[in-house]
């Protein structure tokens, strides 16, 4: 494993400063909207909680694994929504964990809502340098590794920093379109606890997300979606079409990439809505990049719970004591 992880040494630049990987990736992004854009918090008239698990590039040692949990609900009295969001991911010797509080303000506009959202929280990063090797290092199975490197730590190190995200979204009963910024302030953190203290700069990311519901032949709902992600250096496009029959079974297909150099995967999507409250989803990514020869694809699962909330009546309520017995 140490020899495989040696390639991750490029994570560190010679100056001791590096940039973090892209933000979390989900193939079924249609069902994780508040995680992608804080402006979506409380937009629907319901309490909603969704948990995702993603195992990427199965069979490739050290491949990414993601978990996320997001919950939100509307606050009708102040035209707002609030929520909490958590994620954990691991890539080789690197681990990232974060928790956020989410707030969104909603304003009726035309047939829909214009929402502005903010998320603020803490990001924690860990890096297990003991799993790496360097050309000039000294290694013995019974002792702590010595890399003889001024940047790469010899042990497991960690560090954290506050983080902020911002989003705007317009949504109606039929469609939504939004833009959000992750790691808005591009903060830096230092990994402490080892022989070195590398500094990590979290790169700012932008997400453009949209979807439209088409009702077809009464029992069918067809939803095309698109998600563009960028760190202002590299771009990624996800497109998908999901069809739902009789509000019960769901299937679809997607594609990640936009040209020969960026193509990544073809995606199959399946799902069930067992009740008004419970939904389940699964997707499989078939890799079409050069990594296809060294992995067996990507699996993603989610479970979503929804509890509708009755919107309060508009206007003054007058109690008449003549009818209190009824």
N, C-alpha and C positions, 0 to 999 in steps of 0.2 A: 504493500500500500504506500509506503514511503516513496518508493521509486515512481509510482504513478502520480502522487501528489507533488512531485518535484516540479512539474510543469506549472504549478500554481505560484511558483516563486515570482513569476512575472506580475503577480498581483501588486508587488511592491516596486516602485521606481527607485532609482539610485539615490534620489534626494530624500527618501523616506516618506514621500507623500504619494498617495494613490487615490483612485476614484472607485467608488462602489459600483457594483453591478447594476443592471437594469432593475427597476421595481418589479414587483410580483406579477407573474403572467398567469392568466386563466383563460381557458378555451371557452367556457360557458359564461363569458363576461356579462351576458344579458341578465343573468340572475344574481349578479354581484355588484349592482349599480352603486350602492352607497359606499362600498369599499373603493370603487374607482373614483367616484365624485361625491364629496360631502354635501353638495347642493341637493342630492336626492333624498337626504334624511327627512323622513316624515311626509314626503310628497303624497304617498298613498294613504288612504284613510284606514290604517291598520298598524298594529304592532307587527314587526317583522324581524325574524332572526334567521341567519343563514350561515352554515359552516361548510367550508371547502377543504378538500384534501387533494393534493396533486403530487404524483410521482412521475418525474420527467426522465426520459431516456433510460427506461428500465434496462438493467443488465450492464450499464456503464458504471464502473466503480466510482463512487463519489458524486454521482449525478444529483441534480437538485430535487428537494422535497419541500413542498409548501403546505402550510396550514393557515387558514384564516377564519375568524368568527366576527360577524358584524350584526349588530342589533340596532333598530331605530324605531321611533314612534312619533306621531304628530302631537303638537300642542296647539289645539284649535284656537284657544283664547288669545294667543299672541301670534298667530299665523306663522308658526315655526315648527321645526322638527329637531329632535335631539337623538343622539345615539352614541354607541361605543364601538370601537373597531380594534381588533387584535390580529397580529400575524406572527408567524414563526417560519423561518426557512433555513435550510441547510444546503450548502454547496461545497462538497469536499471538506476541507478543514475550516471553512467559514460558516458562521451561524449568525442570523439576524433575527431580532425579536423587537416588536414595537407594540405600544398600546396608545390609542388616541381617544379623546373626547370629540364628538362631532356636533356641530350646530348649523342649522340652515334657517334662513328667513324666506317666507313665501309671499309673493304678491300676485294677486289675480291680474291676468293680462289677456285680453281677448277671450279665446275659448279655453285657455289653460293657465298655468302657473309659471311665473318667472321666479327662480330660486337662486339664492346666493348662499354658499356654504363654506364653513371653516372647520378644519380639524387641527388639533394641537395635541402633542403628546411627547413621548420619549422613545428614542431608538437606541437599542443596545446591540453592539456587535462583538462577537467573539472570534478568535482566530487561534487555532491549535498549531503553533509552530513546531511542536515536537513531532508532528507527522511528516515534516518536510526533510529533504536532504539538499545539500549544496555540494558542488564539486570539491570545495576545500574543507568540508566539514569532517568532524571526528564522531564516529558512531559505534556504540557498543550496546548490545541488547540489555545489558544490566545497568547502564548508567544513562544519565540525562544527555541527550544529543547536544553537540557543540557545533554550530553551523560555521563559526568563524566568519560571520557576516555582520556588518554594522547596522543592518536594517531588519533582517528577519529574526523574529524572536525564537528562543530555544524552547519555550514552554507555551502553555495555553494562556493567552492574554485577552483582555476585553476592555471596552470603553463605551460610553454612551453620550448622547446629546439630545437637547430638545429639538423638536421638529414641527413644522407647520405646513399645512396644505390648504389650497383654496380652490373653489369650483363655482361655476355658474351653469344653470340648466333651465331650459324651457320645456315643459311637458304638457301634453293634453291626454285625453282618453285614448287617442290613436297613436301618438308618436312622442318621442323625446329626442332632444339634441343638447349636448353639453360639452363643456371644456373644463379641465381641471389641471392644476399644477401640483405636483408632489415635490417634497423637499424644497419648498419654495425659497427658503433663505440659503440653500446650498451650504448647510452647516458642516463643520469639521469636528472630528473626534479623535482622541488619542487612545491607542491600545496600551493599557498599563498592566504591569505585573511581571514583565520579563526583563531580559538584559537590554532590550531596546524599547522605544515607545513610538512606533510608527504613527503618523498622522493620516487619517482617512478623510477625504473630502466627499460628501454625498452630493452627487450630481443632480441638478434640477431636471425634472421630467414634465412633459405635457401630454395629456390624454384628450383626444377628441372622440366622443362616443355618441352614437345615434341609433335609433331603431324605429320601426313603423309596423303597426298591427293592421293586417288586411283580413277582414272577415270574408270567407269564401264558402258558399253553399251552406249557410246556417251553422253547420257543425264544425267547420274548419276555421282555424286562425293561423295565418301565415305571417311570420315576423322576420324580415331581413334586418340584419344589424351590421354595424361597422365600428371598429375601434382602431384608431391610429395612435401609436405610442412613439414618443421621441425623447431623446436626451439632448437634442439640438446638435448631435453629431451623427447618430445613427437613428434610422426610422424603422418602424414595424407596422404592418397593416394586417388586421384580422377582419375577415368578412364571413358571415354565416347566414343561413336561412333555416329557421326552425318552424315546423308545422305541428300544431296541436289539434287533435281530433276529440271532439265532444268533451273538452275540458278534462281529459283523462290521460291520454297517451301522447307523447311528444317525441318527435324524431327530427333530425336535421343533418346538415353537412356544412363544413366550413373550410376555409383556406387561410393560411398564414404566409404572407409574403406579397411582393408586388413586382418583382422582376427576377431574372435568373440568379442574381447574386444574393437576394434576400429571401428566396423561397425557403420555407421551413417545414411545413406540415400540411397534410390533408386531415380533416377532423370529422369524425362521426359522433353524433349526439343522440342520446336516448334519454327519456324521462317519463315519470309517472306522477300524476296528481291524484293521490289516494283519497283526499277529502278537501274541504275548503281550507283546512289548516295545513296539511302536510303535502310537501312535494319532494321528489327525489330526482336526481339527475346523474348521468354518467356520460363521459366523453372519452374517446380514444384518438390520440394523435398518431398518425402514421408519418414518420419522418421522411422527408424527400430531399434533405440536404446531404452533405457529405458524411454526416453523422449516422446516416441510415445503416451503414455496415457494422456499426459497433453498439447498437441498442435495439431493443425490442418494442419501441414505441413509448407513449406516455398515457397514463391513466389518471382520470380526474373524477372525483365524486363530490356531490354536494347534497345537503338536506336543508330544506327551508320550512320554517313554521310561520304561519300568518294568522293573526287574530283580528278580524274587522272591528273597528270602533265606530260607534254611531256619532256622527257630527252633531253638536248641540244645536237646538233650534235657534234660529235667528229672531231677535225681537224680545220684548219684555214679556215675561210670564206672570200672569195674575192668578192668584189662588182665590177661589170662590168657596167660602165655608159652607154654603148651602149644599154643596155636592161632595163634601169630604167623606161621606159614608159610602160612596160608590166605589 
